[in-house]
């Protein structure tokens, strides 16, 4: 029976892939830096929103469905559920 080419390397192989993945991410961030999803300005990490855009987000609030968060047009009570 033939040994697999990676037999005996199981201890350092996952660590090697992690190092390669991190190096690839750094290279990609250098070529294509992370951008704000809303305005396109530079941000610190991928799929992020800059502080001014985050502050400008209009979050949904009450009244809404207690199960799924779907907003209601008028207040139907605290534990109202749509559907």
C-alpha positions in Angstrom: 0.0 0.0 0.0 1.4 3.4 -1.0 1.7 6.2 1.5 -0.1 9.5 0.7 2.2 12.3 -0.3 1.1 14.4 2.7 1.4 11.5 5.2 3.5 12.6 8.3 2.9 16.3 7.5 -0.5 16.6 9.3 1.0 18.7 12.1 2.3 21.6 10.1 0.1 21.4 7.0 -3.0 23.3 8.4 -0.7 26.0 9.9 1.0 26.3 6.5 -2.4 26.9 4.8 -3.3 29.5 7.4 -0.1 31.4 6.7 -0.7 31.2 2.9 -4.3 32.4 3.4 -3.1 35.3 5.6 -0.4 36.3 3.0 -3.0 36.1 0.2 -5.4 38.4 2.1 -2.6 40.9 2.8 -1.7 40.9 -0.9 -5.3 41.3 -2.0 -5.8 44.2 0.5 -2.8 45.9 -0.9 -4.1 45.7 -4.5 -7.7 46.2 -3.6 -8.1 47.9 -0.2 -11.3 47.3 1.8 -14.0 49.9 1.0 -17.1 51.1 2.8 -20.2 49.2 1.5 -22.2 52.5 1.4 -19.9 55.2 0.2 -16.7 53.5 -1.0 -14.2 55.2 1.4 -11.4 53.2 2.9 -12.2 51.0 6.0 -10.1 48.7 8.1 -11.7 45.4 7.2 -13.7 43.7 4.4 -17.5 44.1 4.3 -17.5 47.0 6.7 -19.2 50.4 6.9 -17.3 53.6 7.8 -18.3 55.6 10.9 -20.2 58.4 9.2 -22.3 55.9 7.2 -22.9 53.8 10.3 -24.1 56.9 12.2 -26.5 57.7 9.3 -28.2 54.3 9.2 -31.9 54.5 10.0 -32.5 51.5 12.2 -36.0 49.9 12.4 -37.7 50.2 15.7 -41.1 49.5 17.3 -43.8 48.7 16.3 -42.6 45.4 14.7 -43.4 41.7 14.8 -42.1 40.0 17.9 -41.1 36.9 15.9 -39.5 38.2 12.7 -39.0 42.0 13.2 -41.2 43.0 10.2 -42.3 46.6 10.9 -46.0 47.3 11.4 -47.7 50.4 10.1 -49.3 51.0 13.6 -48.7 49.7 17.1 -50.5 46.4 17.5 -49.2 45.7 21.0 -46.0 44.5 22.6 -46.1 40.8 21.6 -47.9 41.1 18.3 -46.9 38.6 15.6 -47.5 39.1 11.8 -48.8 36.5 9.6 
